[in-house]
Amino acid sequence: MTDQCRDIDHRRICSRREVIRRLVGIASFTASFGRLSALVGQTRSGTGRLDLHHHFFAPTLLSGSSIAKRPNPRVILEYRPAQSLETMDQVGISTAILSCPLSFGSSSSDVQMNARAFARETNEYGARQVSDHKGRFGLFAVLPLPDIDATLREVEYAFDTLRADGVGLLTSYGNRWLGDKDFEPVFDELNRRKAIVYSHPVDAPCCVNLLAETGPQTVEWNTDTSRAIWSFINDGMSAATSGSLVAGNVASSAPSRATRYPDIRFVWSHAGGSLLGLVSRFLGRGAAADSLASTPQPNSRLHHLRRFYYDTAASANPVQMQALKSLVGSSQIVFGSDFPFASAMVAVQGLQTSGFSAEELRAVERQNALKLLSRTA
């Protein structure tokens, strides 16, 4: 591990030996139980909500100009873990899995170097919060994509040393979405580790400032999520067949990226973004009532959509929740507060009036996420 750290950022890591010593101690404690089992054990007997869309930011890294260009930069700059804990206590969230959705938005060499340092320091900061507040936080580690070699090193460090619960990726890097062939080495490794891959949207360079007086969170982020989902389930049939004729519940002879990564547990933000408005485009005849009522063939598009998970962040309303339930089932929906960018109380109240039965609501707020975490423990 010493050599690996030296390859990534020798000066920074060696100047922080006490931090590494503490993190190795954390790893030694959790290694005997397997990844996630400590967190799962602490939350299994509880009753509070499990929040899989809950953001954090390392204070020492929030001075760049990229922060000022984001929506709500003050919320990012003023973030402290105590704010998370206070909000969690107010709305009955027992555990939040921390993720950091910031992007450098380019693949140039200088940005890659910044991304490496950003990922490492953010992940170590997140691991300290997990250690300091046992049972209250988990961690989706930041990865420095599109730098493949650095990302593979960070995957190893995040899981084997920091004992991260999964990784948090953006939907796209430059004008490449997560299912891009260039990212195969990373997803092959994540598949080998049976990792949870949580994804947060970003506005890709192709689509910045397309509409006047419209922030990216209004349209672009949901659209980018649907692009990322399509990049995984696209099996090539649409290239030769009209979308209206494709049977999305039947497997194609050309395997999709999702088929290549059967052991990755994907979690998509905001109820899948624009997915619900694209169901007929993605599934064709597979979106018909009789197709949705039947069991899709293994590795078909509908099969993959129904094995993915989707959080409720900014989507806890009866329109989206009932549509998502009809497409993938309530078992694939997990609670997300979108803290600190949205009101966790509004998220909780919206979910309670989204048409779920009491049993379904318990599953969405807690049991589905617990099942997801337990499967990788």
N, C-alpha and C positions, 0 to 999 in steps of 0.2 A: 504493500500500500504506500510505503514511503516513496518508492520510485514513481508510482502513479501520480501522487500528489506533486512530485517535482516536475513531472511532464506537464501538468496542468498549470501550475502557478507556484513555482518553488518558493519564491520570496514570501508570498502571502501566507502559504500554509505553514512554513517554518516559523513565522512570527506569531503563530496562533497555536502553539503546542498544547497549551492548557485546554483550549477548546476541543482539539482532537482527542486529548486524553479523556475528557468528559464524555465525548460521543462514543469512543470505544467502550467506555464503561456501560453506556446505554445498550450498545450492541451486544455486549457480553451477557447482560441481563435478559434481553429478549431472544437471543439466539437459541437458547435452550427450549423455548416454547414455539419457535417457528414464526415467520413473518405474520404479523397482524394478530396472533393469538392472544397477546397481552391486552391489546385494545379490545378485542372481541370479548375476552373474559371479563373485562371491567365493565362493558356495556351490556352484556347479555342479560344480566339480572335486573337492569334498570327499566325505566318506563319512558324516559325522555326521548325526544326526537333526535334523529341522526341527520346531520346537515352535511351534504356532500357538495355544496356550492357555497363556500365560505372563504373569503379572501383575506390574505395577510400580506404585509410588506415589511421588508427589513429596513429599519430606519437609516442605516449607514449608506444605503444605495439609492436614496430618493432625492438626489440633488441634480440629476441630469435634465437636459432640456426636453427629453422625450416625455417626462412626467407632465410638464406644463401643457403639452399638446393633447393630452388625453382628456376625455370627459371627466368632470369632477376631480381635478387634480388635488384640490384641498383635502378631499376625503382620503386620498392616498397618502399625502404628506403628513396628515395628522393621525394616522392609524397607530394604535397601540394595542397589545394583546388584552389589556384590561377592558377595552371597549368590547371586544369579542365576548369575553366572559360575562360582562354585565348584560349584554343583549341576550346571550344564551340563557342566562338565569331568568330573565324577564319573560321569555316566551317558551321556556321548557325544552331547550335543546341540551341534551346531556353531553353530546360529543359532536364536534365539528371537524371535518377533514379540511385542513388548510391548503389553499392553492393560491398561486400568484400569477395573474393573467397578463403581466406586462410583456411587451414585445419591443424588439429593436428594429423590426420591419425591413431588414435587408440582409443580404448574405455576403457583404463585403468583408474583407479580412479584419478590418478594425472593429467592426460590429461583432464578428465572431469572437474576438478576444474579449470584448466587453461582455458578451453573452456567457462565456465560460466563467468569468469572475462573478458575474451576476448570479448564475445558477448555483455555483458553489456556496457563495455567502448566503444567499437566500435559503438554500436547503439546510445549511448548518444553523441558521437562525430559527427556521421552522422546527428542526429537531430539538433545539433547546426548549422551545415552547411545549413540545410534546413531553419532554422530560420534566420540565418545571411544573406542569399542570396535568399530572397523570390522569388518564381517563377522559380528559376534557377535549384534547386535540389529537388528531392524526395528521398525516402529511402526504400530500400529492407532490412529489418532487418536481422541480423545474428542470428541464433538459435544454442544453444549448444548441438545439437545431437551428439552422441546417448543417452545422458542423458535425458530420457523422462520427469521426473518431473521438472528438471530445464528448459527444453524446453517449457513446458506448462506455467511455470511462466514467461518466457521471451516473449512468445506469448502475454500473457495478458499485460505485461508492454509495449511491442513494439506498440501494437495497441491502448491500452486504455490511456496510458500516453504520449508516444512519437508520436502517431498518424502516425505510419509508413504506407507506401503505399502498402506494401506487405512484404513477407519474401524472403530471398535469401538462398537457400540450396545448398549443394553439391550433386552430383549425387549418391554418395555412402559414407558410414561411416563404416570403417573397410571393411569387405567383405559382407556388407548388402546394398542393393540398396533401393531407396526411397519407392518402393512399398512393402517392407518387412512387414510382419504381425506385427513385434515388434513395428513398427512406427505408427500403427493404431491410438492410442490415440491422437497423434499429428495431423495427417491428418483429423481425425474426428473433431477436434476443428477448424482446418483451414477451413474445409468444412462448419462448422456451421457459421463461420465468412465470408463465401464467399470470401476468401482471394485470392490474387494473389500470386502464388508460382513460383518464378524465380529460375532456377537451373543452376549451373555452374559445369562443369566436373572436375574430379580429377582422378589421377591414383590410383586405389584401391590396397591394399597390395598384392592381387593376381598377379598383373601385373606390378610390378615396375622393370625397367631396363631390360626388356625382349630383347631389341635389342641394340646392341652396337652403340654408337655415335648417339643415337636417343632420343631426349627429349620427355617427355610424351605428349606435345602438338601436336606432329606430328601424332601420331596414337592413343595412349591410351585415350586421353581425349574425342575424338569423339566416340570411342568405348564405353566408360563408359556412355556417354549420351544415346546411343542406348540401353544399358543394362537397364538404369533407365526407359526409355520409355517403354521397353518391360515389366518391372516389374509391370507397371500399366495396360497395355492393355492385358496381358496374361490372357486368360480365361480358360486355361486348355485343350483346344481342341488339342493342339499340342502333348500332352502326349499320346493320343490315335489315332491320325489321322496324316497322312503324311502332312507335311507343304504344299506340292503341291496341296493337296485336300481341305485344309481349305478355307472356304469362309469368308474372313475377313470383308465383308460388311454385314454379317448376324450375329445377336446376338447369343451367346452361352447360354445354360441353366445355365452355371456356371458363375456368375457375376465376372467381373474383378475388380481390385482395382480402376480403373478409374470410373467404374460404381458406386462403393461405394462412390466416392467423386465427384458428378456431379456439385457441385457449386464452386469447386476450379478452378481458372483460371491459368492453367499451361503455363509457358513460358520457352521453351527449347533453350539453347545456340547453336550457330554455325549451324543454319539451321537444328537442330535435330541431329547433329553429323553424325554417320554412318547410320542413319535411311534410307536415300535414297538408299543406297546400299543393304538394307535388306528388301525392300518393299515386294518382293515375299516371303521371309521367314516369314515375319510378317503377310501377308495378303493372301498368296496363290492365289486362284482364284479371290480374291477381288482386286488383282492388275491388272487384265485384263482390257482392254479398255472399254468393256461394263459395267463392275462393277464400274469402276471409273466414268463413265458418269452417273450412276444412283445414287439415294439418298440412302445412307446406312441405314440399320435398326438402330433404337436407341440402343445405348450401344454396338454396334458391334465395332470391332477394328478400322475399317475405320472411323466410327462415332467419336470415341474419338480422333483419329489422326487429324480429321478435326475440332475439337473444341479446340485443343491445339493451342498455339501460338509458333512461332519460330523466333529467331532474326537472323540478317544478319551478326553478328560479324564473321570476318575471313571467310566469305562465299559469299561475294558480287561479284559473277561472274556468267556469263550466264549459265554455266553448272548446278550449284547447285540451282540458283534461279528459272530457268525455270522448273527444275525437281520438286522442292518443290511446285511451283505454280500448276503444273499438279496434284500433290498428294492432296494438302490441299486447294488450291486457294490462290490468292494474299491477300485476306482479313485477313489471319492468319499470315502474315509475318510482323514483326516489325523491325525498324531500331536498330542496335547495332554497336557502334564504336569500342568496345574492348579497350577503353582508360584505362590506359596509355601503354598497351602492344603492341598496333598496331596503325598505323597512321589513325586518323579520316578522314583526307583528302583522303587517299586511299580508305577507306570504302565508302565515299560519291561518289567518282569518279567511283568506281567499280559498285556501285548500278545503276548509271546513264547509264552504258553500259551493263546492264544485261538483256536487252530485254523487260523491262516493258513499257507499254504505259504511257503517261504523267499522266493520271488519276490514274493508278495503282501505279506509283512512288509516287505521293502525298499521297496515302493511306499508302504505306509501310513506308514512311519517317515520317508521322505524324498521319493521321486520324485513322489508325488501333490501334495505341497505345492510342490515345485519347478515342476511343471507349472502349478499355479494361479498362482504368482507370475510365471512367465515369460509367461503369456498376457496379462498386463497391463503388461508391460515396454515 
